[in-house]
Amino acid sequence: MQQNEELYYLVAGFLSDWCDIELFCDEFYKMYDLESLYCVTNKAEEQALKELDMMAGRFSEFDEDFKKAPNVFFKEGEIRQKAEEIFRLFSNIKI
């Protein structure tokens, strides 16, 4: 399976509740940041993935984080919304 397909399945799994937000953020980091073999097909996809990477790295489930540092952390709903955008961008991948 190629890196693009692995990211596609990870995003699809998160959106279908196959994995929780913490697992998604950890796996996205490993696949996108550490392995960095992903082949971007267009600028919109590249920008959306960079945004999701930043958001996943700043996920928090704690209200205290949002009170101490407003506009720094992201909630699950925000990450899910960005994942849905990326899922639509991935629609050109043949699986």
N, CA, C and O atoms as CSV, one atom per row, in Angstrom:
chain,resi,resn,atom,element,x,y,z
A,1,MET,N,N,0.851,-1.173,0.000
A,1,MET,CA,C,0.000,0.000,0.000
A,1,MET,C,C,0.901,1.242,0.000
A,1,MET,O,O,1.861,1.312,0.767
A,2,GLN,N,N,0.600,2.193,-0.836
A,2,GLN,CA,C,1.390,3.403,-0.909
A,2,GLN,C,C,0.990,4.369,0.198
A,2,GLN,O,O,-0.087,4.260,0.784
A,3,GLN,N,N,1.887,5.319,0.471
A,3,GLN,CA,C,1.665,6.304,1.534
A,3,GLN,C,C,0.351,7.059,1.341
A,3,GLN,O,O,-0.380,7.290,2.304
A,4,ASN,N,N,0.049,7.441,0.105
A,4,ASN,CA,C,-1.194,8.172,-0.154
A,4,ASN,C,C,-2.404,7.350,0.285
A,4,ASN,O,O,-3.330,7.876,0.903
A,5,GLU,N,N,-2.388,6.081,-0.034
A,5,GLU,CA,C,-3.504,5.208,0.328
A,5,GLU,C,C,-3.591,5.030,1.836
A,5,GLU,O,O,-4.690,4.978,2.388
A,6,GLU,N,N,-2.452,4.935,2.507
A,6,GLU,CA,C,-2.458,4.782,3.956
A,6,GLU,C,C,-3.076,6.009,4.629
A,6,GLU,O,O,-3.862,5.878,5.567
A,7,LEU,N,N,-2.719,7.194,4.149
A,7,LEU,CA,C,-3.321,8.404,4.699
A,7,LEU,C,C,-4.815,8.442,4.414
A,7,LEU,O,O,-5.605,8.838,5.272
A,8,TYR,N,N,-5.199,8.037,3.224
A,8,TYR,CA,C,-6.616,7.983,2.860
A,8,TYR,C,C,-7.372,7.078,3.826
A,8,TYR,O,O,-8.429,7.456,4.332
A,9,TYR,N,N,-6.838,5.884,4.085
A,9,TYR,CA,C,-7.507,4.946,4.991
A,9,TYR,C,C,-7.531,5.468,6.426
A,9,TYR,O,O,-8.502,5.248,7.150
A,10,LEU,N,N,-6.483,6.148,6.832
A,10,LEU,CA,C,-6.461,6.718,8.179
A,10,LEU,C,C,-7.554,7.779,8.319
A,10,LEU,O,O,-8.306,7.769,9.293
A,11,VAL,N,N,-7.642,8.685,7.357
A,11,VAL,CA,C,-8.675,9.722,7.393
A,11,VAL,C,C,-10.062,9.090,7.340
A,11,VAL,O,O,-10.950,9.468,8.104
A,12,ALA,N,N,-10.245,8.139,6.449
A,12,ALA,CA,C,-11.545,7.457,6.337
A,12,ALA,C,C,-11.893,6.740,7.636
A,12,ALA,O,O,-13.043,6.774,8.074
A,13,GLY,N,N,-10.921,6.100,8.247
A,13,GLY,CA,C,-11.145,5.401,9.512
A,13,GLY,C,C,-11.547,6.341,10.628
A,13,GLY,O,O,-12.415,6.020,11.439
A,14,PHE,N,N,-10.918,7.497,10.668
A,14,PHE,CA,C,-11.265,8.493,11.683
A,14,PHE,C,C,-12.684,9.008,11.462
A,14,PHE,O,O,-13.462,9.123,12.409
A,15,LEU,N,N,-13.014,9.312,10.226
A,15,LEU,CA,C,-14.343,9.858,9.932
A,15,LEU,C,C,-15.463,8.844,10.155
A,15,LEU,O,O,-16.608,9.219,10.407
A,16,SER,N,N,-15.125,7.557,10.060
A,16,SER,CA,C,-16.141,6.525,10.303
A,16,SER,C,C,-16.070,5.986,11.729
A,16,SER,O,O,-16.683,4.967,12.046
A,17,ASP,N,N,-15.316,6.679,12.587
A,17,ASP,CA,C,-15.166,6.325,14.006
A,17,ASP,C,C,-14.493,4.980,14.235
A,17,ASP,O,O,-14.704,4.346,15.269
A,18,TRP,N,N,-13.685,4.545,13.278
A,18,TRP,CA,C,-12.913,3.317,13.458
A,18,TRP,C,C,-11.779,3.546,14.447
A,18,TRP,O,O,-11.385,2.634,15.173
A,19,CYS,N,N,-11.255,4.774,14.470
A,19,CYS,CA,C,-10.226,5.104,15.456
A,19,CYS,C,C,-10.613,6.403,16.153
A,19,CYS,O,O,-11.311,7.241,15.583
A,20,ASP,N,N,-10.160,6.557,17.368
A,20,ASP,CA,C,-10.503,7.769,18.107
A,20,ASP,C,C,-9.545,8.902,17.746
A,20,ASP,O,O,-8.580,8.701,17.009
A,21,ILE,N,N,-9.819,10.075,18.267
A,21,ILE,CA,C,-9.061,11.270,17.919
A,21,ILE,C,C,-7.593,11.158,18.321
A,21,ILE,O,O,-6.719,11.595,17.573
A,22,GLU,N,N,-7.311,10.589,19.468
A,22,GLU,CA,C,-5.919,10.483,19.916
A,22,GLU,C,C,-5.118,9.555,19.016
A,22,GLU,O,O,-3.991,9.878,18.638
A,23,LEU,N,N,-5.686,8.411,18.672
A,23,LEU,CA,C,-5.004,7.487,17.768
A,23,LEU,C,C,-4.815,8.136,16.402
A,23,LEU,O,O,-3.750,8.017,15.796
A,24,PHE,N,N,-5.848,8.822,15.919
A,24,PHE,CA,C,-5.748,9.491,14.627
A,24,PHE,C,C,-4.599,10.503,14.626
A,24,PHE,O,O,-3.777,10.502,13.710
A,25,CYS,N,N,-4.536,11.355,15.632
A,25,CYS,CA,C,-3.489,12.377,15.694
A,25,CYS,C,C,-2.098,11.740,15.757
A,25,CYS,O,O,-1.177,12.199,15.081
A,26,ASP,N,N,-1.941,10.694,16.560
A,26,ASP,CA,C,-0.651,10.000,16.658
A,26,ASP,C,C,-0.246,9.375,15.331
A,26,ASP,O,O,0.892,9.530,14.888
A,27,GLU,N,N,-1.170,8.675,14.704
A,27,GLU,CA,C,-0.870,8.000,13.440
A,27,GLU,C,C,-0.646,8.996,12.307
A,27,GLU,O,O,0.218,8.781,11.457
A,28,PHE,N,N,-1.410,10.072,12.286
A,28,PHE,CA,C,-1.212,11.085,11.258
A,28,PHE,C,C,0.180,11.680,11.377
A,28,PHE,O,O,0.869,11.868,10.375
A,29,TYR,N,N,0.591,11.976,12.600
A,29,TYR,CA,C,1.939,12.504,12.837
A,29,TYR,C,C,3.004,11.538,12.318
A,29,TYR,O,O,3.932,11.947,11.621
A,30,LYS,N,N,2.869,10.277,12.655
A,30,LYS,CA,C,3.858,9.281,12.212
A,30,LYS,C,C,3.912,9.203,10.691
A,30,LYS,O,O,4.992,9.206,10.100
A,31,MET,N,N,2.758,9.135,10.068
A,31,MET,CA,C,2.710,8.943,8.617
A,31,MET,C,C,3.104,10.200,7.850
A,31,MET,O,O,3.835,10.115,6.864
A,32,TYR,N,N,2.640,11.337,8.280
A,32,TYR,CA,C,2.852,12.565,7.513
A,32,TYR,C,C,4.176,13.236,7.866
A,32,TYR,O,O,4.906,13.665,6.973
A,33,ASP,N,N,4.492,13.330,9.154
A,33,ASP,CA,C,5.704,14.031,9.567
A,33,ASP,C,C,6.949,13.146,9.548
A,33,ASP,O,O,7.989,13.548,9.027
A,34,LEU,N,N,6.847,11.965,10.103
A,34,LEU,CA,C,8.028,11.128,10.246
A,34,LEU,C,C,8.382,10.358,8.980
A,34,LEU,O,O,9.549,10.295,8.596
A,35,GLU,N,N,7.392,9.781,8.340
A,35,GLU,CA,C,7.675,8.991,7.148
A,35,GLU,C,C,7.805,9.874,5.921
A,35,GLU,O,O,8.576,9.566,5.012
A,36,SER,N,N,7.073,10.947,5.887
A,36,SER,CA,C,7.109,11.972,4.839
A,36,SER,C,C,7.355,11.453,3.423
A,36,SER,O,O,8.154,12.014,2.674
A,37,LEU,N,N,6.672,10.398,3.075
A,37,LEU,CA,C,6.761,9.859,1.730
A,37,LEU,C,C,5.516,10.202,0.926
A,37,LEU,O,O,5.329,9.719,-0.191
A,38,TYR,N,N,4.677,11.035,1.505
A,38,TYR,CA,C,3.420,11.362,0.861
A,38,TYR,C,C,3.659,12.181,-0.399
A,38,TYR,O,O,4.453,13.121,-0.391
A,39,CYS,N,N,2.984,11.832,-1.468
A,39,CYS,CA,C,3.102,12.522,-2.749
A,39,CYS,C,C,1.875,13.416,-2.939
A,39,CYS,O,O,0.781,12.925,-3.217
A,40,VAL,N,N,2.062,14.721,-2.789
A,40,VAL,CA,C,0.975,15.679,-2.940
A,40,VAL,C,C,0.641,15.821,-4.415
A,40,VAL,O,O,1.537,15.925,-5.253
A,41,THR,N,N,-0.634,15.824,-4.730
A,41,THR,CA,C,-1.049,15.900,-6.127
A,41,THR,C,C,-1.450,17.302,-6.554
A,41,THR,O,O,-1.480,17.590,-7.750
A,42,ASN,N,N,-1.762,18.190,-5.600
A,42,ASN,CA,C,-2.097,19.565,-5.957
A,42,ASN,C,C,-1.911,20.486,-4.751
A,42,ASN,O,O,-1.747,20.025,-3.621
A,43,LYS,N,N,-1.939,21.799,-5.011
A,43,LYS,CA,C,-1.691,22.790,-3.953
A,43,LYS,C,C,-2.758,22.774,-2.866
A,43,LYS,O,O,-2.444,22.954,-1.689
A,44,ALA,N,N,-4.002,22.562,-3.243
A,44,ALA,CA,C,-5.079,22.529,-2.248
A,44,ALA,C,C,-4.879,21.375,-1.274
A,44,ALA,O,O,-5.064,21.531,-0.067
A,45,GLU,N,N,-4.501,20.224,-1.805
A,45,GLU,CA,C,-4.239,19.052,-0.962
A,45,GLU,C,C,-3.051,19.315,-0.048
A,45,GLU,O,O,-3.096,18.996,1.140
A,46,GLU,N,N,-1.996,19.891,-0.593
A,46,GLU,CA,C,-0.803,20.198,0.193
A,46,GLU,C,C,-1.138,21.138,1.346
A,46,GLU,O,O,-0.716,20.901,2.477
A,47,GLN,N,N,-1.886,22.195,1.073
A,47,GLN,CA,C,-2.258,23.161,2.096
A,47,GLN,C,C,-3.154,22.526,3.166
A,47,GLN,O,O,-2.953,22.749,4.360
A,48,ALA,N,N,-4.130,21.746,2.741
A,48,ALA,CA,C,-5.047,21.107,3.687
A,48,ALA,C,C,-4.302,20.127,4.593
A,48,ALA,O,O,-4.577,20.065,5.791
A,49,LEU,N,N,-3.368,19.367,4.036
A,49,LEU,CA,C,-2.597,18.419,4.845
A,49,LEU,C,C,-1.700,19.143,5.847
A,49,LEU,O,O,-1.566,18.696,6.986
A,50,LYS,N,N,-1.098,20.230,5.450
A,50,LYS,CA,C,-0.273,21.013,6.381
A,50,LYS,C,C,-1.125,21.550,7.523
A,50,LYS,O,O,-0.705,21.542,8.680
A,51,GLU,N,N,-2.323,22.016,7.190
A,51,GLU,CA,C,-3.219,22.531,8.224
A,51,GLU,C,C,-3.655,21.420,9.174
A,51,GLU,O,O,-3.680,21.613,10.389
A,52,LEU,N,N,-3.997,20.265,8.622
A,52,LEU,CA,C,-4.394,19.147,9.476
A,52,LEU,C,C,-3.236,18.697,10.354
A,52,LEU,O,O,-3.440,18.342,11.515
A,53,ASP,N,N,-2.040,18.708,9.818
A,53,ASP,CA,C,-0.857,18.339,10.585
A,53,ASP,C,C,-0.683,19.267,11.787
A,53,ASP,O,O,-0.433,18.807,12.901
A,54,MET,N,N,-0.815,20.562,11.558
A,54,MET,CA,C,-0.695,21.533,12.632
A,54,MET,C,C,-1.810,21.342,13.658
A,54,MET,O,O,-1.570,21.382,14.865
A,55,MET,N,N,-3.026,21.135,13.167
A,55,MET,CA,C,-4.170,20.968,14.062
A,55,MET,C,C,-4.047,19.700,14.899
A,55,MET,O,O,-4.310,19.720,16.102
A,56,ALA,N,N,-3.651,18.603,14.270
A,56,ALA,CA,C,-3.507,17.329,14.984
A,56,ALA,C,C,-2.420,17.434,16.055
A,56,ALA,O,O,-2.535,16.830,17.122
A,57,GLY,N,N,-1.384,18.189,15.772
A,57,GLY,CA,C,-0.314,18.382,16.748
A,57,GLY,C,C,-0.726,19.235,17.929
A,57,GLY,O,O,-0.065,19.230,18.967
A,58,ARG,N,N,-1.815,19.966,17.775
A,58,ARG,CA,C,-2.292,20.851,18.840
A,58,ARG,C,C,-3.664,20.423,19.363
A,58,ARG,O,O,-4.403,21.238,19.916
A,59,PHE,N,N,-3.992,19.171,19.190
A,59,PHE,CA,C,-5.264,18.664,19.721
A,59,PHE,C,C,-5.222,18.655,21.242
A,59,PHE,O,O,-4.218,18.288,21.851
A,60,SER,N,N,-6.322,19.063,21.836
A,60,SER,CA,C,-6.477,18.947,23.282
A,60,SER,C,C,-7.932,18.671,23.603
A,60,SER,O,O,-8.845,19.192,22.961
A,61,GLU,N,N,-8.120,17.848,24.600
A,61,GLU,CA,C,-9.464,17.566,25.082
A,61,GLU,C,C,-9.736,18.268,26.413
A,61,GLU,O,O,-10.781,18.065,27.032
A,62,PHE,N,N,-8.787,19.093,26.843
A,62,PHE,CA,C,-8.889,19.724,28.150
A,62,PHE,C,C,-9.295,21.191,28.043
A,62,PHE,O,O,-8.640,21.979,27.362
A,63,ASP,N,N,-10.374,21.544,28.719
A,63,ASP,CA,C,-10.872,22.921,28.703
A,63,ASP,C,C,-9.832,23.899,29.256
A,63,ASP,O,O,-9.774,25.053,28.832
A,64,GLU,N,N,-9.020,23.439,30.195
A,64,GLU,CA,C,-8.004,24.309,30.790
A,64,GLU,C,C,-7.028,24.826,29.730
A,64,GLU,O,O,-6.589,25.975,29.790
A,65,ASP,N,N,-6.695,23.975,28.764
A,65,ASP,CA,C,-5.775,24.388,27.700
A,65,ASP,C,C,-6.360,25.539,26.897
A,65,ASP,O,O,-5.649,26.482,26.549
A,66,PHE,N,N,-7.635,25.467,26.605
A,66,PHE,CA,C,-8.293,26.504,25.813
A,66,PHE,C,C,-8.425,27.807,26.607
A,66,PHE,O,O,-8.419,28.897,26.036
A,67,LYS,N,N,-8.545,27.675,27.933
A,67,LYS,CA,C,-8.626,28.871,28.773
A,67,LYS,C,C,-7.258,29.531,28.907
A,67,LYS,O,O,-7.153,30.757,28.854
A,68,LYS,N,N,-6.218,28.735,29.079
A,68,LYS,CA,C,-4.864,29.269,29.266
A,68,LYS,C,C,-4.287,29.840,27.975
A,68,LYS,O,O,-3.581,30.848,28.000
A,69,ALA,N,N,-4.585,29.204,26.859
A,69,ALA,CA,C,-3.991,29.613,25.585
A,69,ALA,C,C,-5.046,29.592,24.482
A,69,ALA,O,O,-5.074,28.674,23.662
A,70,PRO,N,N,-5.908,30.601,24.464
A,70,PRO,CA,C,-6.937,30.653,23.426
A,70,PRO,C,C,-6.299,30.712,22.038
A,70,PRO,O,O,-5.238,31.309,21.857
A,71,ASN,N,N,-6.946,30.097,21.082
A,71,ASN,CA,C,-6.504,30.088,19.683
A,71,ASN,C,C,-5.201,29.324,19.447
A,71,ASN,O,O,-4.547,29.517,18.422
A,72,VAL,N,N,-4.822,28.463,20.385
A,72,VAL,CA,C,-3.619,27.645,20.202
A,72,VAL,C,C,-4.004,26.194,19.962
A,72,VAL,O,O,-3.430,25.533,19.097
A,73,PHE,N,N,-4.964,25.701,20.715
A,73,PHE,CA,C,-5.339,24.295,20.640
A,73,PHE,C,C,-6.573,24.095,19.766
A,73,PHE,O,O,-7.302,25.039,19.459
A,74,PHE,N,N,-6.786,22.834,19.373
A,74,PHE,CA,C,-7.930,22.488,18.524
A,74,PHE,C,C,-8.727,21.369,19.160
A,74,PHE,O,O,-8.180,20.467,19.794
A,75,LYS,N,N,-10.038,21.452,18.973
A,75,LYS,CA,C,-10.947,20.426,19.478
A,75,LYS,C,C,-11.181,19.378,18.399
A,75,LYS,O,O,-10.869,19.592,17.227
A,76,GLU,N,N,-11.728,18.255,18.809
A,76,GLU,CA,C,-11.984,17.160,17.877
A,76,GLU,C,C,-12.857,17.590,16.707
A,76,GLU,O,O,-12.590,17.213,15.566
A,77,GLY,N,N,-13.878,18.361,16.968
A,77,GLY,CA,C,-14.782,18.796,15.902
A,77,GLY,C,C,-14.074,19.585,14.810
A,77,GLY,O,O,-14.390,19.439,13.629
A,78,GLU,N,N,-13.119,20.418,15.202
A,78,GLU,CA,C,-12.361,21.195,14.225
A,78,GLU,C,C,-11.461,20.301,13.380
A,78,GLU,O,O,-11.333,20.490,12.171
A,79,ILE,N,N,-10.850,19.339,14.028
A,79,ILE,CA,C,-9.984,18.393,13.313
A,79,ILE,C,C,-10.818,17.513,12.391
A,79,ILE,O,O,-10.414,17.223,11.265
A,80,ARG,N,N,-11.964,17.097,12.866
A,80,ARG,CA,C,-12.857,16.278,12.041
A,80,ARG,C,C,-13.312,17.053,10.796
A,80,ARG,O,O,-13.404,16.478,9.711
A,81,GLN,N,N,-13.589,18.325,10.944
A,81,GLN,CA,C,-14.006,19.148,9.816
A,81,GLN,C,C,-12.887,19.237,8.763
A,81,GLN,O,O,-13.156,19.145,7.565
A,82,LYS,N,N,-11.652,19.413,9.204
A,82,LYS,CA,C,-10.522,19.465,8.275
A,82,LYS,C,C,-10.308,18.098,7.632
A,82,LYS,O,O,-9.983,18.022,6.447
A,83,ALA,N,N,-10.486,17.025,8.389
A,83,ALA,CA,C,-10.350,15.674,7.834
A,83,ALA,C,C,-11.394,15.422,6.748
A,83,ALA,O,O,-11.108,14.765,5.747
A,84,GLU,N,N,-12.594,15.941,6.946
A,84,GLU,CA,C,-13.641,15.795,5.922
A,84,GLU,C,C,-13.249,16.524,4.640
A,84,GLU,O,O,-13.494,16.025,3.541
A,85,GLU,N,N,-12.651,17.687,4.775
A,85,GLU,CA,C,-12.173,18.431,3.605
A,85,GLU,C,C,-11.112,17.617,2.852
A,85,GLU,O,O,-11.141,17.529,1.625
A,86,ILE,N,N,-10.195,17.035,3.592
A,86,ILE,CA,C,-9.136,16.232,2.971
A,86,ILE,C,C,-9.708,14.980,2.339
A,86,ILE,O,O,-9.258,14.564,1.271
A,87,PHE,N,N,-10.685,14.380,2.976
A,87,PHE,CA,C,-11.315,13.185,2.411
A,87,PHE,C,C,-11.901,13.496,1.034
A,87,PHE,O,O,-11.798,12.689,0.111
A,88,ARG,N,N,-12.508,14.657,0.906
A,88,ARG,CA,C,-13.037,15.067,-0.401
A,88,ARG,C,C,-11.911,15.275,-1.412
A,88,ARG,O,O,-12.069,14.942,-2.587
A,89,LEU,N,N,-10.789,15.815,-0.974
A,89,LEU,CA,C,-9.647,16.022,-1.865
A,89,LEU,C,C,-9.041,14.693,-2.309
A,89,LEU,O,O,-8.507,14.592,-3.413
A,90,PHE,N,N,-9.123,13.668,-1.447
A,90,PHE,CA,C,-8.582,12.350,-1.758
A,90,PHE,C,C,-9.469,11.584,-2.730
A,90,PHE,O,O,-9.099,10.490,-3.156
A,91,SER,N,N,-10.597,12.112,-3.081
A,91,SER,CA,C,-11.551,11.351,-3.891
A,91,SER,C,C,-11.001,10.914,-5.246
A,91,SER,O,O,-11.588,10.054,-5.901
A,92,ASN,N,N,-9.885,11.495,-5.670
A,92,ASN,CA,C,-9.298,11.109,-6.953
A,92,ASN,C,C,-8.393,9.888,-6.853
A,92,ASN,O,O,-7.913,9.398,-7.875
A,93,ILE,N,N,-8.152,9.387,-5.650
A,93,ILE,CA,C,-7.281,8.213,-5.475
A,93,ILE,C,C,-8.054,6.955,-5.858
A,93,ILE,O,O,-9.185,6.752,-5.418
A,94,LYS,N,N,-7.446,6.136,-6.659
A,94,LYS,CA,C,-8.043,4.858,-7.051
A,94,LYS,C,C,-7.555,3.784,-6.067
A,94,LYS,O,O,-6.359,3.515,-5.961
A,95,ILE,N,N,-8.496,3.189,-5.364
A,95,ILE,CA,C,-8.140,2.172,-4.369
A,95,ILE,C,C,-8.539,0.805,-4.908
A,95,ILE,O,O,-8.335,-0.206,-4.238
